[in-house]
Amino acid sequence: MMHPDTELRFINEKVGYGVVATKFIPEGTITWVQDDLDHVFYTSQVEKLHPKSAQMLEKYAFRNRFGDLVLCWDLAKYVNHSFNSNCFSTAYGFEIAVRDIQVGEELTDDYGYLNLDEVFEPFRENTSRTKVYPDDLVNYHKEWDGILQKSILKFEKVYQPLIDLVSEGIQLELQKILLGEKEMDSILNLYYQR
């Protein structure tokens, strides 16, 4: 489920639609949680789909660490890629804002941690990376872990409207991380080894 202070808006002709903040979302805020309404398609199910349905699923779903495709039921399927993304996935079934997101700003992910099957060439940004590769998670996880570790420290200091969708067990684990009793699990745990 996407953060409640977001909406779908047309971004531009190249990108299409995206998810935009309708209120200020501070760094450390959960911006998305995988919930019970998100549909997990196992490989055996995908193989039985009509080719056009499979094509749409590939476009709007992401691959989890088990190799299954997850199709979000709400706006989350419209979150666009950016090499300078303001949201990051965690190893805990949710994403957080890794910097403050202003009103009217698009929420973005780095598709490098979504286990793409093939190289993706997004809209050009002013970065050294120009393509997303299926193994980006292996190559960038240390850098991304550093970003997440900085932002997770703000977790308790900001309002969390989606916290009730995070399991009690994960919430307890987060408390241990915030108290310094446990290290945060690496984003590399999201990697699907083909």
PAPALO-536296 format. One line per field, with one value per residue (C-alpha): residue number from 1; residue in three letters; z, y, x. Coordinates in nm, 3 decimals. Example, Ala and Ser with C-alpha at 12.3 -4.5 7.8 and 13.67 -1.06 7.14 Angstrom:
nr <- [1 / 2]
rest <- [ALA / SER]
Z <- [0.780 / 0.714]
Y <- [-0.450 / -0.106]
X <- [1.230 / 1.367]
END
This chain:
nr <- [1 / 2 / 3 / 4 / 5 / 6 / 7 / 8 / 9 / 10 / 11 / 12 / 13 / 14 / 15 / 16 / 17 / 18 / 19 / 20 / 21 / 22 / 23 / 24 / 25 / 26 / 27 / 28 / 29 / 30 / 31 / 32 / 33 / 34 / 35 / 36 / 37 / 38 / 39 / 40 / 41 / 42 / 43 / 44 / 45 / 46 / 47 / 48 / 49 / 50 / 51 / 52 / 53 / 54 / 55 / 56 / 57 / 58 / 59 / 60 / 61 / 62 / 63 / 64 / 65 / 66 / 67 / 68 / 69 / 70 / 71 / 72 / 73 / 74 / 75 / 76 / 77 / 78 / 79 / 80 / 81 / 82 / 83 / 84 / 85 / 86 / 87 / 88 / 89 / 90 / 91 / 92 / 93 / 94 / 95 / 96 / 97 / 98 / 99 / 100 / 101 / 102 / 103 / 104 / 105 / 106 / 107 / 108 / 109 / 110 / 111 / 112 / 113 / 114 / 115 / 116 / 117 / 118 / 119 / 120 / 121 / 122 / 123 / 124 / 125 / 126 / 127 / 128 / 129 / 130 / 131 / 132 / 133 / 134 / 135 / 136 / 137 / 138 / 139 / 140 / 141 / 142 / 143 / 144 / 145 / 146 / 147 / 148 / 149 / 150 / 151 / 152 / 153 / 154 / 155 / 156 / 157 / 158 / 159 / 160 / 161 / 162 / 163 / 164 / 165 / 166 / 167 / 168 / 169 / 170 / 171 / 172 / 173 / 174 / 175 / 176 / 177 / 178 / 179 / 180 / 181 / 182 / 183 / 184 / 185 / 186 / 187 / 188 / 189 / 190 / 191 / 192 / 193 / 194]
rest <- [MET / MET / HIS / PRO / ASP / THR / GLU / LEU / ARG / PHE / ILE / ASN / GLU / LYS / VAL / GLY / TYR / GLY / VAL / VAL / ALA / THR / LYS / PHE / ILE / PRO / GLU / GLY / THR / ILE / THR / TRP / VAL / GLN / ASP / ASP / LEU / ASP / HIS / VAL / PHE / TYR / THR / SER / GLN / VAL / GLU / LYS / LEU / HIS / PRO / LYS / SER / ALA / GLN / MET / LEU / GLU / LYS / TYR / ALA / PHE / ARG / ASN / ARG / PHE / GLY / ASP / LEU / VAL / LEU / CYS / TRP / ASP / LEU / ALA / LYS / TYR / VAL / ASN / HIS / SER / PHE / ASN / SER / ASN / CYS / PHE / SER / THR / ALA / TYR / GLY / PHE / GLU / ILE / ALA / VAL / ARG / ASP / ILE / GLN / VAL / GLY / GLU / GLU / LEU / THR / ASP / ASP / TYR / GLY / TYR / LEU / ASN / LEU / ASP / GLU / VAL / PHE / GLU / PRO / PHE / ARG / GLU / ASN / THR / SER / ARG / THR / LYS / VAL / TYR / PRO / ASP / ASP / LEU / VAL / ASN / TYR / HIS / LYS / GLU / TRP / ASP / GLY / ILE / LEU / GLN / LYS / SER / ILE / LEU / LYS / PHE / GLU / LYS / VAL / TYR / GLN / PRO / LEU / ILE / ASP / LEU / VAL / SER / GLU / GLY / ILE / GLN / LEU / GLU / LEU / GLN / LYS / ILE / LEU / LEU / GLY / GLU / LYS / GLU / MET / ASP / SER / ILE / LEU / ASN / LEU / TYR / TYR / GLN / ARG]
Z <- [0.000 / -0.095 / 0.154 / 0.187 / 0.101 / -0.263 / -0.587 / -0.948 / -1.188 / -1.548 / -1.538 / -1.905 / -2.247 / -2.197 / -1.847 / -1.849 / -1.509 / -1.171 / -0.800 / -0.649 / -0.288 / -0.190 / 0.148 / 0.277 / 0.344 / 0.566 / 0.534 / 0.722 / 0.646 / 0.516 / 0.165 / 0.066 / 0.237 / 0.064 / 0.194 / 0.164 / -0.148 / -0.350 / -0.575 / -0.594 / -0.922 / -0.901 / -1.207 / -1.276 / -1.284 / -1.513 / -1.762 / -1.796 / -1.866 / -2.208 / -2.367 / -2.350 / -1.982 / -1.915 / -2.097 / -1.878 / -1.567 / -1.663 / -1.711 / -1.383 / -1.142 / -0.968 / -0.900 / -0.535 / -0.393 / -0.465 / -0.835 / -0.808 / -0.967 / -0.731 / -0.879 / -0.648 / -0.633 / -0.588 / -0.709 / -0.624 / -0.970 / -1.114 / -0.916 / -1.176 / -1.186 / -1.098 / -1.044 / -0.776 / -0.623 / -0.309 / -0.191 / -0.131 / -0.069 / 0.251 / 0.334 / 0.552 / 0.296 / 0.288 / 0.133 / 0.306 / 0.198 / 0.188 / 0.180 / 0.237 / -0.036 / -0.105 / -0.198 / -0.574 / -0.596 / -0.764 / -0.552 / -0.732 / -0.696 / -0.841 / -1.052 / -0.991 / -0.682 / -0.851 / -1.010 / -1.373 / -1.628 / -1.886 / -1.922 / -1.888 / -2.040 / -1.863 / -1.939 / -1.930 / -1.599 / -1.500 / -1.345 / -1.428 / -1.453 / -1.775 / -1.768 / -1.511 / -1.516 / -1.365 / -1.130 / -1.007 / -0.663 / -0.634 / -0.754 / -0.554 / -0.236 / -0.011 / -0.129 / -0.097 / 0.250 / 0.359 / 0.234 / 0.408 / 0.737 / 0.751 / 0.676 / 0.901 / 1.201 / 1.146 / 1.146 / 1.500 / 1.470 / 1.192 / 1.163 / 1.014 / 0.872 / 0.731 / 1.041 / 1.126 / 0.800 / 0.915 / 1.108 / 1.482 / 1.429 / 1.182 / 1.415 / 1.698 / 1.466 / 1.374 / 1.744 / 1.793 / 1.494 / 1.630 / 1.976 / 1.820 / 1.929 / 1.572 / 1.232 / 0.958 / 0.706 / 0.371 / 0.071 / -0.098 / 0.068 / -0.204 / -0.478 / -0.682 / -0.784 / -1.126]
Y <- [0.000 / 0.343 / 0.626 / 0.792 / 1.138 / 1.048 / 1.052 / 0.943 / 1.225 / 1.256 / 1.336 / 1.384 / 1.216 / 1.012 / 0.881 / 0.875 / 0.860 / 0.860 / 0.883 / 1.231 / 1.354 / 1.559 / 1.648 / 1.671 / 1.323 / 1.339 / 1.117 / 0.788 / 0.760 / 0.431 / 0.513 / 0.165 / -0.167 / -0.495 / -0.581 / -0.859 / -0.708 / -0.714 / -1.019 / -1.261 / -1.454 / -1.771 / -1.883 / -2.164 / -1.908 / -1.668 / -1.948 / -2.005 / -1.641 / -1.511 / -1.348 / -0.999 / -1.047 / -1.171 / -0.866 / -0.627 / -0.818 / -0.785 / -0.410 / -0.336 / -0.602 / -0.648 / -0.972 / -1.063 / -1.254 / -1.585 / -1.507 / -1.448 / -1.145 / -0.909 / -0.688 / -0.404 / -0.337 / 0.041 / 0.336 / 0.157 / -0.002 / 0.349 / 0.442 / 0.536 / 0.478 / 0.730 / 0.683 / 0.953 / 0.790 / 0.934 / 0.595 / 0.268 / -0.085 / -0.251 / -0.619 / -0.590 / -0.572 / -0.195 / 0.111 / 0.429 / 0.784 / 0.829 / 1.205 / 1.456 / 1.448 / 1.781 / 1.846 / 1.788 / 1.582 / 1.243 / 0.937 / 0.725 / 0.396 / 0.273 / -0.023 / -0.175 / -0.352 / -0.488 / -0.795 / -0.699 / -0.978 / -0.763 / -0.433 / -0.126 / 0.208 / 0.480 / 0.847 / 1.011 / 1.168 / 1.355 / 1.048 / 0.814 / 0.524 / 0.522 / 0.171 / -0.060 / -0.409 / -0.730 / -0.752 / -0.389 / -0.508 / -0.715 / -0.425 / -0.139 / -0.299 / -0.161 / 0.195 / 0.148 / -0.006 / 0.308 / 0.527 / 0.309 / 0.297 / 0.677 / 0.710 / 0.427 / 0.618 / 0.878 / 0.608 / 0.675 / 1.051 / 1.082 / 1.000 / 0.651 / 0.616 / 0.270 / 0.119 / -0.093 / -0.285 / -0.388 / -0.716 / -0.715 / -0.926 / -0.676 / -0.388 / -0.560 / -0.614 / -0.244 / -0.152 / -0.361 / -0.188 / 0.156 / 0.063 / -0.059 / -0.418 / -0.552 / -0.449 / -0.370 / -0.651 / -0.569 / -0.473 / -0.755 / -0.990 / -0.880 / -1.027 / -1.311 / -1.551 / -1.687]
X <- [0.000 / 0.128 / 0.158 / -0.185 / -0.048 / 0.018 / -0.177 / -0.140 / -0.047 / 0.063 / 0.437 / 0.528 / 0.510 / 0.830 / 0.755 / 0.375 / 0.207 / 0.376 / 0.307 / 0.333 / 0.331 / 0.025 / 0.180 / 0.535 / 0.683 / 0.993 / 1.299 / 1.257 / 0.885 / 0.747 / 0.626 / 0.504 / 0.430 / 0.360 / 0.015 / -0.242 / -0.400 / -0.077 / -0.095 / 0.198 / 0.221 / 0.426 / 0.621 / 0.373 / 0.089 / 0.276 / 0.343 / -0.034 / -0.120 / -0.220 / 0.089 / -0.068 / -0.150 / 0.204 / 0.342 / 0.140 / 0.243 / 0.610 / 0.562 / 0.384 / 0.513 / 0.845 / 1.031 / 1.081 / 1.377 / 1.204 / 1.160 / 0.785 / 0.621 / 0.440 / 0.168 / 0.072 / -0.301 / -0.277 / -0.069 / 0.255 / 0.268 / 0.314 / 0.626 / 0.885 / 1.259 / 1.527 / 1.900 / 1.853 / 1.547 / 1.391 / 1.253 / 1.437 / 1.319 / 1.429 / 1.473 / 1.161 / 0.877 / 0.847 / 1.010 / 1.118 / 1.187 / 1.565 / 1.533 / 1.257 / 0.990 / 0.824 / 0.462 / 0.425 / 0.747 / 0.733 / 0.814 / 1.074 / 1.261 / 1.586 / 1.474 / 1.818 / 1.683 / 1.368 / 1.534 / 1.474 / 1.508 / 1.684 / 1.868 / 1.645 / 1.742 / 1.544 / 1.498 / 1.842 / 1.947 / 2.260 / 2.429 / 2.715 / 2.467 / 2.266 / 2.116 / 1.964 / 2.114 / 1.971 / 2.272 / 2.269 / 2.163 / 2.481 / 2.695 / 2.540 / 2.402 / 2.677 / 2.614 / 2.238 / 2.273 / 2.459 / 2.174 / 1.916 / 2.110 / 2.117 / 1.747 / 1.622 / 1.761 / 1.485 / 1.216 / 1.087 / 1.109 / 0.848 / 0.480 / 0.430 / 0.076 / 0.156 / 0.318 / 0.013 / 0.069 / 0.418 / 0.414 / 0.480 / 0.792 / 0.941 / 0.850 / 1.040 / 1.337 / 1.330 / 1.333 / 1.649 / 1.812 / 1.723 / 1.857 / 2.183 / 2.120 / 2.111 / 2.243 / 1.996 / 1.957 / 2.116 / 1.909 / 2.103 / 1.852 / 1.607 / 1.825 / 1.680 / 1.958 / 1.859]
END
